[in-house]
């Protein structure tokens, strides 16, 4: 994890995570999409996740499609 991401976590932007890898972030995004949590946008943009990564992790096509232009 880079310095900027560590700083962001340290500043409390994402209080629920203390240290997060990219693969863990993808798993959290899938879980958040299944719950319908709108805070998923920050986590996707922080790690620069792609639609393919999220779909391969088990998210539904409709949920990923609903993110619109965020994933490209």
VMD Tcl script that builds the backbone (N, CA, C; Angstrom):
set m [mol new atoms 216]
animate dup $m
set s [atomselect $m all]
$s set {name element resname resid chain x y z} {
  {N N UNK 1 A 0.853 -1.164 0.000}
  {CA C UNK 1 A 0.000 0.000 0.000}
  {C C UNK 1 A 0.900 1.228 0.000}
  {N N UNK 2 A 0.578 2.187 -0.836}
  {CA C UNK 2 A 1.387 3.388 -0.957}
  {C C UNK 2 A 1.209 4.347 0.200}
  {N N UNK 3 A 2.087 5.337 0.242}
  {CA C UNK 3 A 2.071 6.308 1.335}
  {C C UNK 3 A 0.768 7.096 1.387}
  {N N UNK 4 A 0.270 7.496 0.230}
  {CA C UNK 4 A -0.943 8.318 0.207}
  {C C UNK 4 A -2.149 7.544 0.745}
  {N N UNK 5 A -2.264 6.277 0.372}
  {CA C UNK 5 A -3.377 5.468 0.868}
  {C C UNK 5 A -3.254 5.247 2.362}
  {N N UNK 6 A -2.022 5.002 2.832}
  {CA C UNK 6 A -1.822 4.847 4.278}
  {C C UNK 6 A -2.228 6.119 5.006}
  {N N UNK 7 A -1.853 7.268 4.443}
  {CA C UNK 7 A -2.217 8.544 5.058}
  {C C UNK 7 A -3.723 8.727 5.077}
  {N N UNK 8 A -4.381 8.372 3.981}
  {CA C UNK 8 A -5.832 8.515 3.913}
  {C C UNK 8 A -6.510 7.672 4.971}
  {N N UNK 9 A -6.047 6.457 5.144}
  {CA C UNK 9 A -6.622 5.594 6.168}
  {C C UNK 9 A -6.335 6.159 7.553}
  {N N UNK 10 A -5.118 6.673 7.730}
  {CA C UNK 10 A -4.731 7.217 9.030}
  {C C UNK 10 A -5.569 8.443 9.386}
  {N N UNK 11 A -5.922 9.241 8.407}
  {CA C UNK 11 A -6.711 10.442 8.650}
  {C C UNK 11 A -8.166 10.130 8.980}
  {N N UNK 12 A -8.561 8.883 8.815}
  {CA C UNK 12 A -9.917 8.502 9.188}
  {C C UNK 12 A -10.918 8.573 8.069}
  {N N UNK 13 A -10.456 8.671 6.843}
  {CA C UNK 13 A -11.387 8.728 5.723}
  {C C UNK 13 A -12.189 7.438 5.654}
  {N N UNK 14 A -11.526 6.314 5.902}
  {CA C UNK 14 A -12.204 5.017 5.922}
  {C C UNK 14 A -11.938 4.375 7.274}
  {N N UNK 15 A -12.659 4.796 8.285}
  {CA C UNK 15 A -12.417 4.330 9.647}
  {C C UNK 15 A -12.606 2.823 9.813}
  {N N UNK 16 A -13.420 2.192 8.967}
  {CA C UNK 16 A -13.677 0.777 9.166}
  {C C UNK 16 A -12.501 -0.099 8.746}
  {N N UNK 17 A -11.519 0.435 8.040}
  {CA C UNK 17 A -10.369 -0.341 7.592}
  {C C UNK 17 A -9.088 0.275 8.136}
  {N N UNK 18 A -8.212 -0.568 8.696}
  {CA C UNK 18 A -6.936 -0.045 9.150}
  {C C UNK 18 A -5.848 -0.321 8.121}
  {N N UNK 19 A -5.882 -1.484 7.500}
  {CA C UNK 19 A -4.931 -1.845 6.461}
  {C C UNK 19 A -5.679 -2.727 5.479}
  {N N UNK 20 A -5.602 -2.408 4.208}
  {CA C UNK 20 A -6.436 -3.078 3.225}
  {C C UNK 20 A -5.638 -3.336 1.959}
  {N N UNK 21 A -5.643 -4.571 1.501}
  {CA C UNK 21 A -4.995 -4.899 0.242}
  {C C UNK 21 A -6.003 -4.725 -0.896}
  {N N UNK 22 A -5.492 -4.760 -2.105}
  {CA C UNK 22 A -6.368 -4.588 -3.264}
  {C C UNK 22 A -7.399 -5.715 -3.348}
  {N N UNK 23 A -6.967 -6.943 -3.097}
  {CA C UNK 23 A -7.905 -8.072 -3.178}
  {C C UNK 23 A -8.971 -7.979 -2.080}
  {N N UNK 24 A -8.586 -7.516 -0.895}
  {CA C UNK 24 A -9.571 -7.327 0.174}
  {C C UNK 24 A -10.535 -6.204 -0.186}
  {N N UNK 25 A -10.020 -5.176 -0.855}
  {CA C UNK 25 A -10.875 -4.064 -1.271}
  {C C UNK 25 A -11.935 -4.542 -2.253}
  {N N UNK 26 A -11.546 -5.420 -3.174}
  {CA C UNK 26 A -12.502 -5.960 -4.145}
  {C C UNK 26 A -13.585 -6.751 -3.417}
  {N N UNK 27 A -13.187 -7.553 -2.438}
  {CA C UNK 27 A -14.166 -8.325 -1.664}
  {C C UNK 27 A -15.126 -7.411 -0.909}
  {N N UNK 28 A -14.597 -6.329 -0.334}
  {CA C UNK 28 A -15.451 -5.379 0.387}
  {C C UNK 28 A -16.408 -4.673 -0.570}
  {N N UNK 29 A -15.932 -4.346 -1.760}
  {CA C UNK 29 A -16.787 -3.685 -2.751}
  {C C UNK 29 A -17.945 -4.596 -3.131}
  {N N UNK 30 A -17.661 -5.879 -3.360}
  {CA C UNK 30 A -18.716 -6.831 -3.723}
  {C C UNK 30 A -19.743 -6.925 -2.602}
  {N N UNK 31 A -19.264 -7.023 -1.362}
  {CA C UNK 31 A -20.181 -7.109 -0.221}
  {C C UNK 31 A -21.014 -5.835 -0.097}
  {N N UNK 32 A -20.387 -4.692 -0.318}
  {CA C UNK 32 A -21.111 -3.419 -0.219}
  {C C UNK 32 A -22.148 -3.283 -1.329}
  {N N UNK 33 A -21.811 -3.775 -2.527}
  {CA C UNK 33 A -22.775 -3.730 -3.628}
  {C C UNK 33 A -23.976 -4.615 -3.343}
  {N N UNK 34 A -23.739 -5.764 -2.737}
  {CA C UNK 34 A -24.840 -6.665 -2.403}
  {C C UNK 34 A -25.766 -6.050 -1.363}
  {N N UNK 35 A -25.209 -5.228 -0.455}
  {CA C UNK 35 A -26.011 -4.558 0.564}
  {C C UNK 35 A -26.677 -3.300 0.029}
  {N N UNK 36 A -26.170 -2.774 -1.088}
  {CA C UNK 36 A -26.703 -1.539 -1.645}
  {C C UNK 36 A -26.108 -0.302 -0.995}
  {N N UNK 37 A -24.940 -0.443 -0.411}
  {CA C UNK 37 A -24.263 0.657 0.276}
  {C C UNK 37 A -23.726 1.668 -0.731}
  {N N UNK 38 A -24.054 2.934 -0.559}
  {CA C UNK 38 A -23.615 3.979 -1.485}
  {C C UNK 38 A -22.183 4.441 -1.223}
  {N N UNK 39 A -21.574 4.031 -0.115}
  {CA C UNK 39 A -20.198 4.417 0.179}
  {C C UNK 39 A -19.192 3.614 -0.632}
  {N N UNK 40 A -19.661 2.765 -1.494}
  {CA C UNK 40 A -18.799 1.935 -2.308}
  {C C UNK 40 A -17.986 2.772 -3.304}
  {N N UNK 41 A -18.480 3.918 -3.704}
  {CA C UNK 41 A -17.808 4.750 -4.696}
  {C C UNK 41 A -16.415 5.176 -4.245}
  {N N UNK 42 A -16.280 5.550 -2.984}
  {CA C UNK 42 A -14.990 5.982 -2.469}
  {C C UNK 42 A -13.955 4.886 -2.508}
  {N N UNK 43 A -14.356 3.676 -2.176}
  {CA C UNK 43 A -13.433 2.549 -2.167}
  {C C UNK 43 A -13.025 2.163 -3.588}
  {N N UNK 44 A -13.955 2.238 -4.524}
  {CA C UNK 44 A -13.642 1.916 -5.920}
  {C C UNK 44 A -12.652 2.919 -6.484}
  {N N UNK 45 A -12.867 4.181 -6.240}
  {CA C UNK 45 A -11.979 5.198 -6.781}
  {C C UNK 45 A -10.637 5.226 -6.070}
  {N N UNK 46 A -10.612 4.908 -4.792}
  {CA C UNK 46 A -9.354 4.897 -4.043}
  {C C UNK 46 A -8.384 3.861 -4.608}
  {N N UNK 47 A -8.904 2.693 -4.964}
  {CA C UNK 47 A -8.060 1.630 -5.484}
  {C C UNK 47 A -8.061 1.565 -7.006}
  {N N UNK 48 A -8.907 2.329 -7.666}
  {CA C UNK 48 A -8.967 2.310 -9.124}
  {C C UNK 48 A -9.412 0.969 -9.666}
  {N N UNK 49 A -10.426 0.396 -9.038}
  {CA C UNK 49 A -10.905 -0.930 -9.423}
  {C C UNK 49 A -11.617 -0.880 -10.766}
  {N N UNK 50 A -11.527 -1.987 -11.490}
  {CA C UNK 50 A -12.194 -2.076 -12.783}
  {C C UNK 50 A -13.447 -2.942 -12.659}
  {N N UNK 51 A -14.319 -2.809 -13.635}
  {CA C UNK 51 A -15.555 -3.589 -13.653}
  {C C UNK 51 A -15.240 -5.081 -13.733}
  {N N UNK 52 A -14.221 -5.432 -14.501}
  {CA C UNK 52 A -13.846 -6.837 -14.654}
  {C C UNK 52 A -13.435 -7.458 -13.320}
  {N N UNK 53 A -12.639 -6.730 -12.536}
  {CA C UNK 53 A -12.212 -7.238 -11.228}
  {C C UNK 53 A -13.409 -7.494 -10.315}
  {N N UNK 54 A -14.333 -6.556 -10.320}
  {CA C UNK 54 A -15.491 -6.660 -9.437}
  {C C UNK 54 A -16.414 -7.792 -9.876}
  {N N UNK 55 A -16.595 -7.943 -11.184}
  {CA C UNK 55 A -17.427 -9.031 -11.692}
  {C C UNK 55 A -16.806 -10.390 -11.397}
  {N N UNK 56 A -15.501 -10.515 -11.554}
  {CA C UNK 56 A -14.832 -11.783 -11.284}
  {C C UNK 56 A -14.900 -12.161 -9.814}
  {N N UNK 57 A -15.023 -11.153 -8.942}
  {CA C UNK 57 A -15.094 -11.410 -7.506}
  {C C UNK 57 A -16.491 -11.839 -7.066}
  {N N UNK 58 A -17.475 -11.731 -7.955}
  {CA C UNK 58 A -18.795 -12.246 -7.629}
  {C C UNK 58 A -19.924 -11.232 -7.595}
  {N N UNK 59 A -19.676 -10.021 -8.008}
  {CA C UNK 59 A -20.755 -9.028 -8.044}
  {C C UNK 59 A -21.675 -9.319 -9.221}
  {N N UNK 60 A -22.927 -8.932 -9.083}
  {CA C UNK 60 A -23.867 -9.150 -10.181}
  {C C UNK 60 A -23.618 -8.125 -11.288}
  {N N UNK 61 A -23.940 -8.532 -12.499}
  {CA C UNK 61 A -23.756 -7.658 -13.652}
  {C C UNK 61 A -24.576 -6.384 -13.497}
  {N N UNK 62 A -25.791 -6.513 -12.990}
  {CA C UNK 62 A -26.677 -5.360 -12.836}
  {C C UNK 62 A -26.105 -4.344 -11.848}
  {N N UNK 63 A -25.507 -4.837 -10.753}
  {CA C UNK 63 A -24.933 -3.933 -9.754}
  {C C UNK 63 A -23.754 -3.165 -10.341}
  {N N UNK 64 A -22.925 -3.847 -11.097}
  {CA C UNK 64 A -21.763 -3.194 -11.706}
  {C C UNK 64 A -22.219 -2.223 -12.788}
  {N N UNK 65 A -23.202 -2.619 -13.556}
  {CA C UNK 65 A -23.757 -1.753 -14.609}
  {C C UNK 65 A -24.372 -0.494 -14.005}
  {N N UNK 66 A -24.943 -0.644 -12.810}
  {CA C UNK 66 A -25.563 0.480 -12.129}
  {C C UNK 66 A -24.582 1.536 -11.659}
  {N N UNK 67 A -23.316 1.190 -11.627}
  {CA C UNK 67 A -22.307 2.164 -11.235}
  {C C UNK 67 A -22.032 3.173 -12.350}
  {N N UNK 68 A -22.541 2.877 -13.518}
  {CA C UNK 68 A -22.471 3.811 -14.633}
  {C C UNK 68 A -21.060 4.143 -15.077}
  {N N UNK 69 A -20.789 5.417 -15.231}
  {CA C UNK 69 A -19.516 5.892 -15.754}
  {C C UNK 69 A -18.358 5.802 -14.778}
  {N N UNK 70 A -18.624 5.373 -13.556}
  {CA C UNK 70 A -17.561 5.290 -12.563}
  {C C UNK 70 A -16.496 4.276 -12.963}
  {N N UNK 71 A -16.916 3.183 -13.572}
  {CA C UNK 71 A -15.982 2.123 -13.936}
  {C C UNK 71 A -15.558 2.146 -15.390}
  {N N UNK 72 A -16.220 2.916 -16.185}
  {CA C UNK 72 A -15.836 3.040 -17.582}
  {C C UNK 72 A -16.311 1.965 -18.493}
}
mol reanalyze $m
mol bondsrecalc $m
mol representation Tube
mol addrep $m
